[in-house]
Amino acid sequence: GAVVSQHPSWVICKSGTSVKIECRSLDFQATTMFWYRQFPKQSLMLMATSNEGSKATYEQGVEKDKFLINHASLTLSTLTVTSAHPEDSSFYICSARVRDMNTEAFFGQGTRLTVV
Amino acid sequence: GQNIDQPTEMTATEGAIVQINCTYQTSGFNGLFWYQQHAGEAPTFLSYNVLDGLEEKGRFSSFLSRSKGYSYLLLKELQMKDSASYLCAALDSNYQLIWGAGTKLIIKP
């Protein structure tokens, strides 16, 4: 299958700082990328959907000014957690797919964020 | 609204067979996916069904009934490594993935 690379795999940051997570599709053009958050022992929670070249669509309850998503190219999307707090500590996962096709979503490896 | 239902947790015995059900209600339908997710890892693709019927892939099979809005994932000859969460996701008319909450499968020796 296609490869989606997510970086970093884990990060520890101080409360109040910002953290950027990158998601790259290595061998296909990802017209659509999804960002998920997963708390321990819970399912994936969709945070936002981004289509290349347009603004991301955020799910209800997700603060768009806190979780900045940029999808400037067909191979790269970034999620920036601004002014991180301990409650933002979670497992963040991106996935990418080709829009409007019956194809699977390919997942990045995930990023374990710990805010201290 | 759009909704996916699957059991929260199931327990099965090593070597046995288990069936994980999923029902969906979506605005249009363009197929159904099953993913496996081990704790702390990203989901991995298992299967995709868009036509009615059973698709077999080794120890794993997936079934779809579009008229009933129903799918199941069948796991045979269960191994301890099959302990994981299994996620069902439906593709709606806008090609958006609608995710179920996942079924945690516990395998006992």
Interface residues (C-beta under 8 A of the other chain):
Chain A: G1 Q6 F34 S43 L44 L46 T49 F91 I93 S95 R97 R99 D100 M101 N102 E104 A105 F106 F107 G108 Q109 G110 R112
Chain B: N30 G31 F33 Q37 G40 E41 A42 P43 T44 F45 Y48 V50 S85 L87 A89 L91 Y95 Q96 L97 W99 G100 A101 G102
